[in-house]
Amino acid sequence: MIRFGTGGWRAVIGDEFTKENIQILAQAMASKMKDEKVDGSGIVMGYDRRFLSKEAMQWASEVFAANGIKAKLINKSCPTPLVMYYVMENDLPYGMMITASHNPAVYNGVKVFTGGGRDADETQTAQIEEYISDVALPVPAENYDDAKAAGLIDEFYPINDYLDAIINKIDIVAIRNAGLKAALDPMYGVAENAIKTILLTARCEVETIHGMHDTLFGGKLPAPNAAAMEPLKTCVIDKHCDIGIATDGDADRIGIVDDKGRYITPNDILVMLYYYLKKYRGETGPVVRNICTTHMLDRIAARYGEVCYEVPVGFKHISARISETDALIGGESSGGLTVRGHINGKDGVYAAALLVEMLAVTGCRMSEIYDEITREFGSLYMEECNCTFRPEQRAAYEKRLMEDREIPELPFETDRVSYIDGCKVYFKCGGWVCTRFSGTEPLLRIFCEMPEREQAEQVCNIYKEFLDL
């Protein structure tokens, strides 16, 4: 069973992530491309550092070759946004990245990108799943070396154009003059070469931890959350760095530690960048966020006469709304963001470069910038709970939340309720709580943002007790 979630198809290695399933997916893509008469354009593919990622890319390329479709393979592990950039810049109909992003090491998966370098949306993924159901076994596959000799497989490494595009979008002179020092934690993933190249070009000092290749990611999730960034906090303090930068396994998400060694949430990163782009760069445009991302963005947008658009979880929704509204920036509370004029998807490498520019241009420490924002816009506090459940319980939870639309008795007056993605309750005090199923892991997630931290914790606990989690 190959089913796409909010971030592509992800499965446990050896269970559903198998050579046969990779070949089935590749054949489905090949058939789709032929029916759409875009097979002559070929397809680009990349891979991350996970177990079997490179092999999976090669297995897929052998199927494309058997269908007469040229596969351009990025022959070194690379950031996911590089593949998106290449699809966009070369006007390709499709691209694929072998990665499970921030999932545990036992997972791997595939992300599919469509024209413009966008994440495949629900319509596209539903079509791919239909093609998958029609694939007959055994799947035809060309010998890799024979296909390469015949020109149906081409290996290359297009990193320079991608890095130059980022360097050309940031104020490299300001960064060079600032004399900044950064700590970098790629979490054993693919970001080190890209981010380090940009920062060294800008004459920053860079201290790197966890840069080696480890398919087990040091025994931890390759996700830049607070718990995983303790070593980076230590590095920032010990090495007297101005900023600590972490990325997830495929470098499309970012995590930050400030100059005081404090973890900066993805919500706060997005807030700071939107504020910076509006106030210091003088740029115009609305902002896009998903339903589980801070409403502080709404406050900043309103102050500058802009609109904050809310969309379901899944970066494909954010990038689509950015295109529709010419939004300046879009992002999500899980650490992904993009800025107008770059790629049509999240990019932790570009976000890192832009944050370093922010420090250089403002001449302020990150802690000072955030304090400036809270003085002007006040504070909101987010509480998140990731709750596990048994597979057989999912249907019952879905019925209660989405069909019966049960809501616990809450101590705050309700303004309205939305069901565009899970259940989101908006309170008249300006807070909200959202309960939804993860699209990438077997989890039920509860997000609550309130004017006071205790209020957010209280609402989350009420929901957990109500759902017996």
C-alpha positions in Angstrom: 0.0 0.0 0.0 1.5 3.3 -1.1 -0.4 6.3 0.2 0.7 9.9 0.2 0.4 12.0 3.3 1.1 15.7 3.9 4.8 15.3 3.1 4.9 12.6 0.4 4.9 8.8 0.9 6.7 7.5 4.0 7.0 3.9 5.3 9.1 1.7 7.5 12.1 0.2 5.7 11.7 -3.5 4.9 7.9 -3.3 5.7 6.4 -1.1 3.0 9.5 0.7 1.9 10.8 -2.0 -0.4 12.5 -2.3 -3.8 9.2 -3.6 -5.2 7.2 -0.7 -4.0 9.8 1.8 -5.2 9.6 0.2 -8.6 5.8 0.3 -8.5 5.8 4.0 -7.7 8.3 4.7 -10.4 6.2 2.8 -13.0 3.1 4.7 -11.9 5.0 8.0 -12.4 6.3 6.8 -15.8 2.8 5.9 -17.0 1.5 9.2 -15.7 4.2 11.1 -17.6 3.5 9.2 -20.8 -0.2 9.8 -20.6 0.4 13.5 -20.0 2.9 13.5 -22.9 5.7 15.0 -20.8 7.9 11.9 -20.8 10.3 13.5 -23.2 11.3 16.1 -20.6 12.7 13.4 -18.3 12.7 13.5 -14.5 15.2 14.7 -11.9 15.8 12.7 -8.7 17.8 13.3 -5.5 18.4 11.4 -2.2 19.3 12.0 1.4 21.5 10.1 3.8 19.0 7.6 5.0 19.5 3.8 4.7 18.8 2.7 1.1 18.1 6.2 -0.2 20.7 6.1 -2.9 19.8 2.6 -3.9 16.1 3.5 -4.0 16.8 6.4 -6.4 18.7 4.0 -8.6 16.0 1.4 -8.5 13.5 4.0 -9.6 15.8 5.2 -12.4 16.0 1.7 -13.8 12.2 1.7 -14.2 12.1 5.1 -15.9 14.9 3.9 -18.2 12.9 0.8 -19.1 10.0 3.2 -20.1 12.4 5.3 -22.3 12.3 8.2 -19.8 15.6 9.9 -19.0 16.4 10.1 -15.3 18.8 12.8 -14.2 20.2 11.7 -10.9 21.9 14.0 -8.4 24.9 11.8 -7.6 25.5 13.0 -4.0 23.2 13.3 -1.1 21.6 16.7 -1.2 19.0 19.0 0.3 15.4 18.4 -0.8 15.1 22.1 -1.8 17.9 21.6 -4.4 15.6 19.1 -6.2 12.7 21.6 -6.1 15.0 24.4 -7.3 16.2 22.3 -10.3 12.6 21.3 -11.3 11.6 25.0 -11.1 14.6 26.4 -13.0 14.6 23.8 -15.7 10.8 23.8 -16.2 10.5 20.1 -15.6 7.1 18.4 -15.1 8.3 16.2 -12.2 11.0 15.6 -9.7 11.5 13.0 -6.9 13.4 13.1 -3.7 14.1 9.9 -1.7 13.7 11.0 1.9 11.5 10.5 5.0 12.5 14.1 6.1 12.4 14.2 10.0 10.8 10.8 10.6 12.7 8.2 12.7 15.6 6.3 11.1 13.5 3.2 10.4 11.5 5.2 7.9 12.3 6.2 4.3 10.0 7.6 1.6 9.5 9.6 -1.5 8.5 13.2 -2.1 7.1 14.1 -5.5 7.4 17.5 -7.0 5.4 18.9 -9.9 5.8 21.8 -12.3 7.3 24.9 -10.8 9.1 22.8 -8.2 6.0 22.4 -6.0 5.0 19.6 -3.6 2.5 17.4 -5.4 -1.0 18.4 -4.2 -3.9 16.1 -3.3 -5.1 16.0 -6.9 -1.7 14.9 -8.1 -1.1 12.4 -5.4 -4.6 10.9 -5.8 -3.8 10.5 -9.5 -0.5 8.8 -8.7 -2.2 6.4 -6.4 -4.7 5.5 -9.1 -1.8 4.8 -11.5 -0.2 2.7 -8.7 -3.3 0.5 -8.5 -3.0 -0.3 -12.2 0.7 -1.3 -12.2 1.2 -4.9 -13.2 4.0 -7.0 -11.7 6.8 -7.7 -12.4 7.8 -4.0 -13.1 10.2 -3.7 -16.1 13.6 -2.4 -15.1 16.7 -1.7 -17.2 20.1 -2.6 -16.0 21.6 0.5 -14.4 25.0 0.4 -16.2 23.3 -0.3 -19.5 20.8 2.5 -19.1 23.6 4.9 -18.2 25.6 3.9 -21.3 22.5 4.4 -23.4 22.1 7.9 -22.0 18.8 7.1 -20.2 20.5 7.7 -16.8 22.6 10.8 -16.3 24.5 11.5 -13.0 25.3 15.1 -12.1 25.5 17.5 -9.1 23.8 20.9 -9.7 24.6 22.4 -6.3 26.3 25.6 -7.5 23.4 27.2 -9.2 21.2 26.6 -6.2 23.7 28.1 -3.8 24.4 31.1 -6.0 20.7 31.8 -6.2 20.5 32.0 -2.4 23.7 34.1 -2.2 22.3 36.5 -4.7 19.1 37.0 -2.6 20.8 37.9 0.6 22.8 41.0 1.7 26.2 39.3 1.5 28.0 42.6 2.1 26.2 43.3 5.4 27.0 39.8 6.6 30.7 40.1 5.7 30.9 43.3 7.6 29.2 41.9 10.7 31.8 39.4 11.7 29.3 36.8 12.9 29.9 33.3 14.2 27.5 30.5 13.8 27.1 27.0 15.2 25.7 24.5 12.7 24.0 21.2 13.5 22.8 19.3 10.3 21.7 16.4 12.6 23.7 13.9 10.5 21.7 15.0 7.5 22.5 16.8 4.2 22.6 20.5 5.1 26.2 20.9 6.1 27.8 21.5 2.7 25.2 24.0 1.5 24.8 26.1 4.6 28.5 26.1 5.4 29.4 27.1 1.9 27.0 30.1 2.1 28.2 31.2 5.5 31.9 30.9 4.7 31.3 32.9 1.5 29.9 35.6 3.7 33.0 35.4 5.9 31.2 33.9 8.9 33.0 31.6 11.4 31.2 28.2 11.5 31.4 25.6 14.2 29.8 22.3 13.1 28.5 19.4 15.1 26.9 16.1 13.9 28.2 16.6 10.4 29.2 13.0 9.7 27.0 10.5 7.8 25.0 8.4 10.2 21.9 6.6 8.9 20.7 6.2 12.5 21.0 10.0 13.1 22.8 9.5 16.4 19.9 7.4 17.7 17.6 10.4 17.7 15.0 12.0 15.5 16.6 14.2 12.8 14.1 16.9 13.7 15.2 20.3 15.0 13.0 20.4 18.1 13.9 21.6 21.6 15.0 18.2 23.0 17.2 17.4 20.0 19.0 20.7 20.1 20.6 20.5 23.5 24.1 19.8 22.0 23.7 22.9 19.8 22.8 25.0 22.8 26.0 23.9 24.5 28.0 24.6 21.3 26.6 28.1 21.0 27.4 29.0 24.6 30.8 27.3 24.7 32.0 28.8 21.4 30.4 32.2 22.0 28.3 32.0 18.8 25.8 34.6 17.6 23.4 32.0 16.4 22.9 28.2 16.3 21.3 26.7 13.2 19.9 23.2 13.0 18.1 21.5 10.1 16.2 18.3 9.7 17.4 15.2 7.8 16.7 16.6 4.3 17.3 20.3 5.1 13.9 21.7 4.3 13.1 22.5 8.0 15.1 24.7 10.4 15.6 25.1 14.1 17.4 28.0 15.8 19.2 28.7 19.1 19.8 32.3 20.0 23.0 33.9 21.3 22.0 33.0 24.9 21.6 29.4 24.1 17.8 29.5 24.1 15.7 27.4 21.7 13.7 29.6 19.4 10.5 27.9 18.3 9.6 27.6 14.6 6.7 29.9 15.2 9.0 32.6 16.6 11.4 32.1 13.6 8.6 32.8 11.2 7.4 35.8 13.2 10.9 37.3 13.3 11.5 36.8 9.6 8.1 38.4 8.6 8.7 41.3 10.9 12.3 41.7 9.5 11.1 41.6 5.9 8.4 44.2 6.6 10.2 46.6 8.9 13.8 46.4 7.9 13.6 45.4 4.2 10.5 47.4 3.6 8.8 44.6 1.6 5.1 44.3 1.1 2.7 41.4 0.9 0.6 39.2 3.1 1.7 36.1 5.0 0.4 32.5 4.8 0.4 30.0 7.7 -1.2 26.7 8.4 -3.9 26.1 11.0 -1.4 25.0 13.6 0.9 28.0 13.3 1.0 31.1 15.5 -1.6 33.9 15.2 1.1 36.4 16.1 1.6 36.6 12.3 -2.0 37.9 12.1 -1.1 40.7 14.5 2.0 41.7 12.5 0.1 41.5 9.2 -2.8 43.7 10.6 -0.3 46.3 11.9 1.1 46.7 8.4 -2.2 46.6 6.6 -1.7 43.1 5.3 -3.7 39.9 5.4 -2.7 36.6 7.1 -4.1 33.6 5.2 -4.8 30.3 6.9 -4.5 27.0 5.1 -4.6 23.2 6.0 -1.4 21.5 7.1 0.9 20.5 4.3 3.4 22.8 2.6 1.7 22.3 -0.8 -1.2 24.4 0.6 1.1 27.2 1.7 3.1 27.4 -1.6 -0.2 27.3 -3.5 -1.7 30.2 -1.5 1.6 32.2 -1.8 1.3 31.9 -5.6 -2.4 32.9 -5.5 -2.0 35.9 -3.3 1.6 37.0 -4.0 2.3 36.6 -0.3 5.7 37.7 1.0 6.3 34.7 3.3 4.7 31.4 4.3 5.4 28.9 6.9 4.4 26.3 9.5 4.9 25.6 13.1 7.0 22.5 12.3 9.9 24.6 11.0 9.3 24.9 7.3 9.1 28.3 5.5 9.6 29.9 2.2 9.9 33.5 1.0 8.6 35.0 -2.2 11.0 34.9 -5.1 12.7 31.7 -4.0 11.5 28.1 -4.6 7.8 27.1 -4.2 8.5 25.0 -1.1 10.2 25.1 2.2 14.0 25.5 2.4 16.0 25.4 5.6 19.1 26.5 3.8 17.7 29.7 2.6 16.0 30.4 5.9 19.3 30.0 7.7 21.0 32.5 5.3 18.1 35.0 5.7 18.3 34.8 9.5 22.0 35.5 9.5 21.3 38.5 7.2 18.7 39.7 9.8 21.4 39.7 12.5 23.8 41.5 10.3 21.4 44.2 8.9 19.7 45.0 12.2 22.9 44.9 14.3 20.9 43.2 17.0 21.2 39.9 18.7 18.4 37.5 18.1 17.2 37.8 21.7 16.9 41.6 21.2 14.9 41.3 18.0 12.4 39.0 19.6 12.1 41.3 22.7 11.4 44.2 20.3 8.6 42.2 18.7 6.9 41.3 22.0 7.1 44.9 23.2 5.2 46.0 20.1 2.8 43.0 19.6 2.5 41.3 22.9 3.0 37.6 23.6 1.2 34.4 22.7 2.1 31.0 24.2 1.9 27.7 22.3 1.6 24.2 23.8 1.9 21.1 21.6 1.1 17.5 22.5 1.8 14.5 20.3 -0.3 11.6 21.4 0.1 8.0 20.3 -2.7 5.6 19.8 -3.3 2.0 18.5 -4.1 1.7 14.8 -7.5 0.2 15.6 -8.4 3.3 17.6 -8.1 5.8 14.7 -11.5 5.2 13.3 -13.2 5.9 16.6 -11.2 9.1 17.1 -12.0 10.3 13.6 -15.7 9.6 14.2 -15.7 11.6 17.5 -13.7 14.5 16.1 -14.8 14.8 12.5 -18.2 13.1 12.2 -19.9 13.6 15.5 -17.8 16.8 16.0 -17.5 16.3 19.8 -15.8 19.2 21.7 -15.1 19.1 25.4 -16.4 21.7 27.7 -13.8 24.5 27.6 -13.2 27.4 30.1 -13.0 30.0 27.3 -15.8 31.5 25.2 -15.8 30.1 21.7 -15.9 32.3 18.7 -16.1 29.7 15.9 -15.0 26.2 14.9 -13.3 25.1 11.7 -13.0 21.6 10.2 -10.8 22.3 7.2 -8.1 20.1 8.7 -9.0 18.4 11.9 -11.0 20.4 14.5 -9.9 23.9 15.3 -11.7 25.9 18.0 -11.2 29.7 18.0 -11.7 31.6 21.3 -12.9 35.2 21.7 -9.8 35.9 23.8 -7.6 35.5 20.7 -6.5 31.9 21.5 -7.3 28.7 19.8 -6.9 24.9 20.0 -6.5 22.5 17.1 -6.7 18.7 17.2 -5.7 16.7 14.1 -4.0 13.5 12.9 -0.4 13.7 11.7 0.0 13.2 8.0 3.4 11.6 8.4 3.3 9.6 11.6 0.7 7.6 13.7 0.0 10.5 16.1 -2.9 12.6 17.2 -1.6 16.2 17.6 -3.0 18.9 19.9 -1.9 22.5 19.4 -3.1 25.3 21.6 -2.1 29.0 21.6 -3.3 31.3 24.3 -2.4 34.7 25.9 -1.1 32.9 28.9 1.1 29.7 29.1 -1.0 28.2 31.8 -4.2 28.6 29.7 -2.6 26.7 26.8 -1.5 23.9 29.1 -4.9 23.8 30.7 -6.8 23.4 27.3 -4.4 20.7 26.1 -4.9 18.7 29.3 -8.7 19.1 28.9 -8.5 17.7 25.4 -6.2 14.8 26.4 -8.6 13.8 29.2 -11.6 14.2 27.0 -10.1 11.9 24.3 -8.5 9.5 27.0 -5.0 10.0 25.6 
